[in-house]
Amino acid sequence: MDPGLVVAVGLAYAFAFTNGVQDAANAIATLVATRAGRPAPALVASALAALAGPMLLGAGVAGTIAGLIHVDDAEAAEVVSAGLLAALAWNLAAWSRGLPSSSSHALVGGLAGAAATAAGLDAVNWGELDGWRPGGVAAVLVALAVSPLLGAAASALLLRFLRRALARATRRMLGPVRAGQWGSSLVLAVAQGANDAQKAVGVVAIVLVAEGVTESERAPLWATAGAALALAAGTAVGGWGIVRTIGRRIYELRPLDGLANQTASAAVVLGASLVGAPVSTTHTVASSVVGAGLGRERWGRIRWAVVRELGLAWLTTLPATALLGAVLLSLWRWLE
C-alpha cells in the first residue's frame, strides 16, 4: 500500500479521534451538568451510540466532504494530509483550552487551504446544491451557520412548551424528565456519530479514489468502521474542560433545560445527517444552551462573555485552518 495513502488514512482516523474528544461533551455535557447521569456511564453510553451512528444513518455526509476538493490524483494524499494536520492542530489547541470548537469548520478550512495552494482556487468546490443535499464550501457553510440558529430557536420553543405542560407537575416528574434526558442524549450521540465519523470517511474516500483503491466516492465498509471506532474511542476519553464550558459556563441548566437542549440539538443534527449536511454538533449544542436561557427569559443569567469567546473561536476557525493548511502543504513539499 502506498505510504502516502497510509499516512492520509491514519491522519483521518486521528482527526476522528480528536473529533470524538471534542464532541463527547456535546452529547453528555447537559446530562452530567444537571446530574441526570454520572460521567462514566454517560461516556460509555455515548461512545457506544456514536459507534452505531455511521452504521445506522448512511454516508450522505461522507459524499459531501468527498466532493469539497478536486485535485490531481498524484497530489491527493499530500493535500488531504495537510488539511487534516491543520484540523488536528486546531482541535488539539481548542481542547487544551477547554474551548468548544467546530471540527467541521477546521476540516473544511484545512482542506480548502491545502487544495487552493496545490492547484489554485478552481481546485475547491466553492458551492452548489444537489436538490436538498448541500455541496461545496458555500453550501456547507450555510448548513454550519443555520444549524446553531435552529438549535437555539428549537430549544427555546421546546422549553417554553415543556414549562407550560408541566406547570403543575410535582417532583415526581423529575424521574421521567431525567429518563428523557438519557434518551435524547443517546439520540444526539447517534446523530453525532453519523455526522462526524462520516467527515473522516469522506476524506479517506478522496484518497482511495485517487490511489485507485476504489472507483466510487462511497468508501468501503472498513473505512467507515475504522472512523466510527476512532470517534468512539475519542468519545470514551472525553473532553472534560469542554463539558464544563457547555454544561456550566454558558448558563446554569436545570433538568428541564437539559431535556429541551438535548432534544433540540438531536433533532437538528439528526436531520442534517439524513440530508448529508456536515454540521457542527458543538455549535448546535452550545447555541441550544443559550436557547434554554432565552426560553426562560433570563437574558441576564446567560454568560455573554463566554458566548462571545465561543463566537470569536468559531469565526476564526475556518480562515485560520485554511491558512494553516496552506502553510503545512508548502512545508510538506519543501521537505520532500
SEDRENSE-590007 format. One record per residue (C-alpha): x, y negated, z; residue in three letters. Coordinates in Angstrom, 3 decimals. Last residue first. Layout:
BEGIN
c1 X&c2 Y&c3 Z&resn ala
...
END
This chain:
BEGIN
c1 10.325&c2 -16.363&c3 0.178&resn glu
c1 10.786&c2 -18.946&c3 2.953&resn leu
c1 9.714&c2 -21.869&c3 0.758&resn trp
c1 6.621&c2 -19.991&c3 -0.354&resn arg
c1 5.466&c2 -19.340&c3 3.226&resn trp
c1 6.252&c2 -22.964&c3 4.186&resn leu
c1 4.059&c2 -24.252&c3 1.352&resn ser
c1 1.302&c2 -21.827&c3 2.361&resn leu
c1 1.613&c2 -22.885&c3 6.005&resn leu
c1 1.413&c2 -26.590&c3 5.140&resn val
c1 -1.711&c2 -26.156&c3 3.008&resn ala
c1 -3.416&c2 -24.017&c3 5.646&resn gly
c1 -2.519&c2 -26.594&c3 8.318&resn leu
c1 -4.024&c2 -29.400&c3 6.256&resn leu
c1 -7.221&c2 -27.401&c3 5.728&resn ala
c1 -7.153&c2 -26.433&c3 9.423&resn thr
c1 -7.084&c2 -30.090&c3 10.478&resn ala
c1 -9.717&c2 -31.155&c3 7.938&resn pro
c1 -12.103&c2 -28.389&c3 9.095&resn leu
c1 -11.584&c2 -28.623&c3 12.853&resn thr
c1 -11.674&c2 -32.417&c3 13.220&resn thr
c1 -15.437&c2 -32.867&c3 13.293&resn leu
c1 -15.998&c2 -29.893&c3 15.578&resn trp
c1 -13.340&c2 -30.999&c3 18.053&resn ala
c1 -14.821&c2 -34.508&c3 18.157&resn leu
c1 -18.283&c2 -33.080&c3 18.760&resn gly
c1 -17.035&c2 -30.934&c3 21.616&resn leu
c1 -15.429&c2 -33.929&c3 23.311&resn glu
c1 -18.570&c2 -35.984&c3 22.716&resn arg
c1 -20.698&c2 -33.257&c3 24.320&resn val
c1 -18.331&c2 -33.156&c3 27.310&resn val
c1 -18.690&c2 -36.928&c3 27.753&resn ala
c1 -22.445&c2 -36.547&c3 27.291&resn trp
c1 -22.817&c2 -34.476&c3 30.434&resn arg
c1 -26.552&c2 -33.889&c3 30.223&resn ile
c1 -28.100&c2 -34.870&c3 33.536&resn arg
c1 -29.064&c2 -38.355&c3 32.340&resn gly
c1 -31.039&c2 -37.039&c3 29.408&resn trp
c1 -33.307&c2 -35.043&c3 31.661&resn arg
c1 -36.412&c2 -34.752&c3 29.502&resn glu
c1 -36.765&c2 -31.071&c3 30.450&resn arg
c1 -36.684&c2 -30.138&c3 26.765&resn gly
c1 -33.800&c2 -32.557&c3 26.265&resn leu
c1 -31.710&c2 -30.625&c3 28.780&resn gly
c1 -32.611&c2 -27.370&c3 27.042&resn ala
c1 -31.710&c2 -28.918&c3 23.702&resn gly
c1 -28.234&c2 -29.728&c3 25.031&resn val
c1 -27.851&c2 -26.022&c3 25.777&resn val
c1 -29.139&c2 -25.324&c3 22.262&resn ser
c1 -26.366&c2 -27.517&c3 20.885&resn ser
c1 -23.792&c2 -25.365&c3 22.688&resn ala
c1 -25.428&c2 -22.188&c3 21.349&resn val
c1 -25.621&c2 -23.362&c3 17.737&resn thr
c1 -22.163&c2 -24.890&c3 17.607&resn his
c1 -20.546&c2 -21.778&c3 19.065&resn thr
c1 -22.512&c2 -19.424&c3 16.834&resn thr
c1 -21.101&c2 -21.339&c3 13.892&resn ser
c1 -22.887&c2 -20.465&c3 10.698&resn val
c1 -21.984&c2 -18.383&c3 7.650&resn pro
c1 -25.176&c2 -18.184&c3 5.549&resn ala
c1 -25.894&c2 -14.755&c3 4.039&resn gly
c1 -29.696&c2 -15.006&c3 4.139&resn val
c1 -30.021&c2 -12.353&c3 6.884&resn leu
c1 -27.086&c2 -13.720&c3 8.851&resn ser
c1 -28.593&c2 -17.217&c3 8.912&resn ala
c1 -31.898&c2 -15.891&c3 10.250&resn gly
c1 -30.110&c2 -14.001&c3 13.026&resn leu
c1 -28.018&c2 -17.058&c3 13.919&resn val
c1 -31.088&c2 -19.319&c3 14.187&resn val
c1 -33.297&c2 -16.825&c3 16.038&resn ala
c1 -30.533&c2 -15.853&c3 18.477&resn ala
c1 -29.832&c2 -19.503&c3 19.300&resn ser
c1 -33.495&c2 -20.221&c3 20.033&resn ala
c1 -33.836&c2 -17.113&c3 22.211&resn thr
c1 -30.599&c2 -17.819&c3 24.062&resn gln
c1 -31.453&c2 -21.426&c3 24.889&resn asn
c1 -35.087&c2 -20.757&c3 25.834&resn ala
c1 -34.110&c2 -17.891&c3 28.146&resn leu
c1 -31.240&c2 -19.888&c3 29.642&resn gly
c1 -33.498&c2 -22.859&c3 30.360&resn asp
c1 -35.946&c2 -20.504&c3 32.105&resn leu
c1 -33.095&c2 -19.149&c3 34.237&resn pro
c1 -31.858&c2 -22.647&c3 35.178&resn arg
c1 -29.002&c2 -24.397&c3 33.394&resn leu
c1 -26.750&c2 -27.153&c3 34.694&resn glu
c1 -25.827&c2 -29.050&c3 31.530&resn tyr
c1 -22.674&c2 -29.383&c3 29.432&resn ile
c1 -20.106&c2 -28.192&c3 31.982&resn arg
c1 -21.966&c2 -25.159&c3 33.330&resn arg
c1 -22.708&c2 -22.384&c3 30.823&resn gly
c1 -21.060&c2 -23.771&c3 27.708&resn ile
c1 -17.882&c2 -25.034&c3 29.354&resn thr
c1 -17.688&c2 -22.246&c3 31.943&resn arg
c1 -18.084&c2 -19.537&c3 29.291&resn val
c1 -15.417&c2 -21.303&c3 27.200&resn ile
c1 -12.939&c2 -21.017&c3 30.055&resn gly
c1 -13.982&c2 -17.394&c3 30.480&resn trp
c1 -13.131&c2 -16.393&c3 26.919&resn gly
c1 -13.974&c2 -12.714&c3 26.782&resn gly
c1 -11.746&c2 -9.652&c3 26.539&resn val
c1 -14.735&c2 -7.472&c3 25.592&resn ala
c1 -15.715&c2 -9.953&c3 22.896&resn thr
c1 -12.243&c2 -9.727&c3 21.418&resn gly
c1 -12.536&c2 -5.953&c3 21.288&resn ala
c1 -15.990&c2 -6.254&c3 19.692&resn ala
c1 -14.629&c2 -8.568&c3 17.014&resn leu
c1 -11.746&c2 -6.184&c3 16.261&resn ala
c1 -14.120&c2 -3.206&c3 16.151&resn leu
c1 -16.505&c2 -5.011&c3 13.795&resn ala
c1 -13.634&c2 -6.066&c3 11.532&resn ala
c1 -12.350&c2 -2.490&c3 11.354&resn gly
c1 -15.823&c2 -1.073&c3 10.662&resn ala
c1 -16.432&c2 -3.570&c3 7.864&resn thr
c1 -13.093&c2 -2.796&c3 6.219&resn ala
c1 -13.601&c2 0.958&c3 6.637&resn trp
c1 -17.017&c2 0.717&c3 4.964&resn leu
c1 -15.605&c2 -0.652&c3 1.731&resn pro
c1 -15.777&c2 -4.375&c3 0.908&resn ala
c1 -18.569&c2 -5.648&c3 -1.311&resn arg
c1 -16.699&c2 -8.030&c3 -3.599&resn glu
c1 -16.584&c2 -5.147&c3 -6.090&resn ser
c1 -13.705&c2 -3.824&c3 -8.171&resn glu
c1 -11.888&c2 -2.177&c3 -5.281&resn thr
c1 -8.225&c2 -1.508&c3 -4.482&resn val
c1 -7.212&c2 -3.605&c3 -7.489&resn gly
c1 -4.942&c2 -5.884&c3 -5.442&resn glu
c1 -7.051&c2 -8.948&c3 -6.202&resn ala
c1 -10.294&c2 -7.119&c3 -5.347&resn val
c1 -8.858&c2 -5.901&c3 -2.031&resn leu
c1 -7.513&c2 -9.381&c3 -1.249&resn val
c1 -10.845&c2 -11.181&c3 -1.664&resn ile
c1 -12.678&c2 -8.345&c3 0.116&resn ala
c1 -10.475&c2 -8.761&c3 3.203&resn val
c1 -11.511&c2 -12.442&c3 3.235&resn val
c1 -15.178&c2 -11.455&c3 3.220&resn gly
c1 -14.736&c2 -8.755&c3 5.860&resn val
c1 -13.312&c2 -11.364&c3 8.254&resn ala
c1 -16.392&c2 -13.524&c3 7.750&resn lys
c1 -18.557&c2 -10.402&c3 8.043&resn gln
c1 -17.404&c2 -9.949&c3 11.638&resn ala
c1 -18.783&c2 -13.395&c3 12.499&resn asp
c1 -22.296&c2 -13.218&c3 11.068&resn asn
c1 -23.189&c2 -9.624&c3 11.874&resn ala
c1 -21.514&c2 -9.657&c3 15.275&resn gly
c1 -23.170&c2 -12.959&c3 16.174&resn gln
c1 -26.572&c2 -11.590&c3 15.195&resn ala
c1 -26.033&c2 -8.516&c3 17.391&resn val
c1 -24.758&c2 -10.703&c3 20.250&resn ala
c1 -27.767&c2 -13.025&c3 19.920&resn leu
c1 -30.112&c2 -10.027&c3 20.061&resn val
c1 -28.286&c2 -8.853&c3 23.193&resn leu
c1 -28.595&c2 -12.264&c3 24.852&resn ser
c1 -32.290&c2 -12.465&c3 23.944&resn ser
c1 -32.951&c2 -9.157&c3 25.684&resn gly
c1 -30.889&c2 -9.977&c3 28.756&resn trp
c1 -32.541&c2 -13.372&c3 29.064&resn gln
c1 -35.952&c2 -11.733&c3 28.783&resn gly
c1 -35.062&c2 -9.495&c3 31.718&resn ala
c1 -34.138&c2 -12.662&c3 33.623&resn arg
c1 -37.530&c2 -14.172&c3 32.831&resn val
c1 -39.290&c2 -10.923&c3 33.787&resn pro
c1 -37.566&c2 -10.970&c3 37.216&resn gly
c1 -38.131&c2 -14.683&c3 37.854&resn leu
c1 -41.859&c2 -14.279&c3 37.238&resn met
c1 -42.359&c2 -13.040&c3 40.786&resn arg
c1 -41.238&c2 -16.482&c3 41.948&resn arg
c1 -44.751&c2 -17.689&c3 41.229&resn thr
c1 -46.197&c2 -18.913&c3 37.939&resn ala
c1 -48.464&c2 -21.930&c3 37.847&resn arg
c1 -46.550&c2 -23.875&c3 35.191&resn ala
c1 -45.588&c2 -20.696&c3 33.343&resn leu
c1 -47.236&c2 -21.499&c3 30.002&resn ala
c1 -46.408&c2 -25.188&c3 30.309&resn arg
c1 -42.771&c2 -24.558&c3 31.171&resn arg
c1 -42.497&c2 -21.918&c3 28.447&resn leu
c1 -43.813&c2 -24.279&c3 25.770&resn phe
c1 -41.485&c2 -27.082&c3 26.842&resn arg
c1 -38.555&c2 -24.641&c3 26.815&resn leu
c1 -39.477&c2 -23.433&c3 23.334&resn leu
c1 -39.595&c2 -26.976&c3 21.977&resn leu
c1 -36.221&c2 -27.973&c3 23.456&resn ala
c1 -34.510&c2 -24.724&c3 22.381&resn ser
c1 -35.931&c2 -24.904&c3 18.862&resn ala
c1 -34.774&c2 -28.508&c3 18.446&resn ala
c1 -31.259&c2 -27.825&c3 19.758&resn ala
c1 -30.814&c2 -24.652&c3 17.707&resn gly
c1 -32.193&c2 -26.231&c3 14.530&resn leu
c1 -29.833&c2 -29.160&c3 14.910&resn leu
c1 -26.922&c2 -26.801&c3 15.595&resn pro
c1 -27.798&c2 -24.731&c3 12.463&resn ser
c1 -28.084&c2 -27.695&c3 10.079&resn val
c1 -24.415&c2 -28.698&c3 10.053&resn ala
c1 -22.934&c2 -25.209&c3 9.583&resn leu
c1 -25.517&c2 -24.381&c3 6.926&resn ala
c1 -24.738&c2 -27.632&c3 5.104&resn val
c1 -21.030&c2 -26.900&c3 5.455&resn leu
c1 -21.562&c2 -23.518&c3 3.818&resn val
c1 -23.362&c2 -25.202&c3 0.933&resn ala
c1 -20.528&c2 -27.691&c3 0.499&resn ala
c1 -17.783&c2 -25.039&c3 0.695&resn val
c1 -19.214&c2 -22.699&c3 -1.895&resn gly
c1 -22.313&c2 -20.532&c3 -1.850&resn gly
c1 -25.516&c2 -20.614&c3 0.132&resn pro
c1 -28.143&c2 -17.899&c3 -0.414&resn arg
c1 -31.692&c2 -19.123&c3 -0.731&resn trp
c1 -31.617&c2 -19.008&c3 -4.522&resn gly
c1 -27.940&c2 -18.945&c3 -5.451&resn asp
c1 -26.893&c2 -22.377&c3 -4.205&resn leu
c1 -23.634&c2 -24.036&c3 -5.207&resn glu
c1 -20.691&c2 -25.879&c3 -3.739&resn gly
c1 -16.980&c2 -26.583&c3 -3.641&resn trp
c1 -15.723&c2 -23.264&c3 -4.973&resn asn
c1 -12.037&c2 -23.914&c3 -4.379&resn val
c1 -9.435&c2 -23.050&c3 -7.035&resn ala
c1 -10.515&c2 -26.134&c3 -9.007&resn asp
c1 -8.848&c2 -28.301&c3 -6.349&resn leu
c1 -5.401&c2 -27.114&c3 -7.383&resn gly
c1 -3.861&c2 -23.662&c3 -7.642&resn ala
c1 -1.779&c2 -22.917&c3 -4.559&resn ala
c1 -2.339&c2 -26.094&c3 -2.564&resn thr
c1 -6.082&c2 -26.017&c3 -3.231&resn ala
c1 -6.199&c2 -22.357&c3 -2.177&resn ala
c1 -4.325&c2 -22.984&c3 1.091&resn ala
c1 -6.462&c2 -25.964&c3 2.075&resn gly
c1 -9.730&c2 -24.252&c3 1.154&resn ala
c1 -8.833&c2 -21.050&c3 3.034&resn leu
c1 -7.793&c2 -22.894&c3 6.195&resn gly
c1 -10.815&c2 -25.192&c3 6.163&resn gly
c1 -13.319&c2 -22.377&c3 5.635&resn val
c1 -11.679&c2 -20.295&c3 8.368&resn leu
c1 -11.496&c2 -23.121&c3 10.903&resn ala
c1 -15.062&c2 -24.256&c3 10.220&resn his
c1 -16.268&c2 -20.690&c3 10.773&resn ser
c1 -14.145&c2 -20.259&c3 13.910&resn ser
c1 -16.023&c2 -23.231&c3 15.341&resn ser
c1 -14.632&c2 -24.497&c3 18.631&resn ser
c1 -15.792&c2 -24.081&c3 22.214&resn pro
c1 -12.945&c2 -25.662&c3 24.230&resn leu
c1 -11.489&c2 -23.675&c3 27.133&resn gly
c1 -8.171&c2 -25.416&c3 26.467&resn arg
c1 -6.263&c2 -22.214&c3 25.626&resn ser
c1 -9.251&c2 -21.082&c3 23.548&resn trp
c1 -9.086&c2 -24.196&c3 21.361&resn ala
c1 -5.368&c2 -23.682&c3 20.656&resn ala
c1 -5.904&c2 -19.979&c3 19.972&resn leu
c1 -8.744&c2 -20.655&c3 17.555&resn asn
c1 -6.735&c2 -23.335&c3 15.733&resn trp
c1 -3.715&c2 -21.082&c3 15.289&resn ala
c1 -5.906&c2 -18.245&c3 14.043&resn leu
c1 -7.677&c2 -20.479&c3 11.518&resn ala
c1 -4.350&c2 -21.698&c3 10.121&resn ala
c1 -2.972&c2 -18.152&c3 10.031&resn leu
c1 -6.105&c2 -17.024&c3 8.190&resn leu
c1 -5.686&c2 -19.662&c3 5.504&resn gly
c1 -2.001&c2 -18.788&c3 5.053&resn ala
c1 -2.822&c2 -15.066&c3 4.798&resn ser
c1 -5.623&c2 -15.692&c3 2.294&resn val
c1 -3.329&c2 -17.755&c3 0.072&resn val
c1 -0.483&c2 -15.223&c3 0.403&resn glu
c1 -2.707&c2 -12.270&c3 -0.479&resn ala
c1 -4.490&c2 -13.997&c3 -3.353&resn ala
c1 -1.436&c2 -15.326&c3 -5.202&resn glu
c1 -0.830&c2 -12.422&c3 -7.612&resn ala
c1 -4.579&c2 -12.037&c3 -8.155&resn asp
c1 -4.803&c2 -15.602&c3 -9.367&resn asp
c1 -7.006&c2 -17.846&c3 -7.233&resn val
c1 -10.744&c2 -18.358&c3 -6.837&resn his
c1 -11.924&c2 -19.476&c3 -3.391&resn ile
c1 -15.222&c2 -19.546&c3 -1.492&resn leu
c1 -16.801&c2 -16.495&c3 -3.135&resn gly
c1 -15.508&c2 -13.951&c3 -0.616&resn ala
c1 -16.985&c2 -16.045&c3 2.197&resn ile
c1 -20.487&c2 -15.854&c3 0.703&resn thr
c1 -20.174&c2 -12.139&c3 0.000&resn gly
c1 -19.093&c2 -11.466&c3 3.585&resn ala
c1 -22.099&c2 -13.440&c3 4.881&resn val
c1 -24.514&c2 -11.221&c3 2.951&resn gly
c1 -22.971&c2 -8.002&c3 4.250&resn ala
c1 -25.830&c2 -6.196&c3 5.952&resn gly
c1 -27.740&c2 -6.641&c3 9.195&resn leu
c1 -27.437&c2 -3.323&c3 11.027&resn leu
c1 -23.824&c2 -2.240&c3 10.513&resn met
c1 -22.418&c2 -5.744&c3 10.980&resn pro
c1 -24.367&c2 -6.171&c3 14.245&resn gly
c1 -23.621&c2 -2.845&c3 15.952&resn ala
c1 -20.160&c2 -3.858&c3 17.164&resn leu
c1 -21.514&c2 -7.189&c3 18.445&resn ala
c1 -24.126&c2 -5.262&c3 20.436&resn ala
c1 -21.461&c2 -3.068&c3 22.001&resn leu
c1 -19.323&c2 -6.102&c3 22.899&resn ala
c1 -22.317&c2 -7.965&c3 24.353&resn ser
c1 -23.277&c2 -5.017&c3 26.559&resn ala
c1 -19.723&c2 -4.719&c3 27.864&resn val
c1 -19.438&c2 -8.471&c3 28.448&resn leu
c1 -22.753&c2 -8.675&c3 30.305&resn ala
c1 -21.853&c2 -5.676&c3 32.473&resn pro
c1 -18.564&c2 -7.391&c3 33.483&resn ala
c1 -19.894&c2 -10.941&c3 33.981&resn pro
c1 -22.915&c2 -10.202&c3 36.176&resn arg
c1 -26.330&c2 -10.970&c3 34.736&resn gly
c1 -29.237&c2 -13.306&c3 35.398&resn ala
c1 -26.900&c2 -15.482&c3 37.438&resn arg
c1 -27.911&c2 -18.640&c3 35.537&resn thr
c1 -24.305&c2 -19.174&c3 34.410&resn ala
c1 -23.827&c2 -15.492&c3 33.557&resn val
c1 -26.753&c2 -15.274&c3 31.113&resn leu
c1 -26.041&c2 -18.817&c3 29.912&resn thr
c1 -22.497&c2 -17.848&c3 28.934&resn ala
c1 -23.254&c2 -14.317&c3 27.681&resn ile
c1 -23.847&c2 -14.529&c3 23.926&resn ala
c1 -21.933&c2 -17.712&c3 23.217&resn asn
c1 -19.084&c2 -16.985&c3 25.584&resn ala
c1 -18.185&c2 -13.839&c3 23.666&resn ala
c1 -17.795&c2 -16.252&c3 20.762&resn asp
c1 -14.256&c2 -17.417&c3 21.373&resn gln
c1 -12.837&c2 -14.018&c3 22.318&resn val
c1 -14.753&c2 -12.417&c3 19.449&resn gly
c1 -13.428&c2 -14.999&c3 16.997&resn asn
c1 -9.951&c2 -14.305&c3 18.347&resn thr
c1 -10.442&c2 -10.626&c3 17.477&resn phe
c1 -11.944&c2 -11.394&c3 14.064&resn ala
c1 -8.913&c2 -13.575&c3 13.284&resn phe
c1 -6.603&c2 -10.715&c3 14.282&resn ala
c1 -8.651&c2 -8.480&c3 11.975&resn tyr
c1 -8.164&c2 -10.876&c3 9.088&resn ala
c1 -4.472&c2 -11.210&c3 9.955&resn leu
c1 -4.040&c2 -7.437&c3 9.711&resn gly
c1 -5.878&c2 -7.368&c3 6.370&resn val
c1 -3.627&c2 -10.124&c3 4.995&resn ala
c1 -0.430&c2 -8.495&c3 6.264&resn val
c1 -1.365&c2 -5.074&c3 4.844&resn val
c1 -2.298&c2 -6.598&c3 1.480&resn leu
c1 1.004&c2 -8.468&c3 1.302&resn gly
c1 2.853&c2 -5.240&c3 2.112&resn pro
c1 1.272&c2 -3.469&c3 -0.904&resn asp
c1 0.000&c2 0.000&c3 0.000&resn met
END
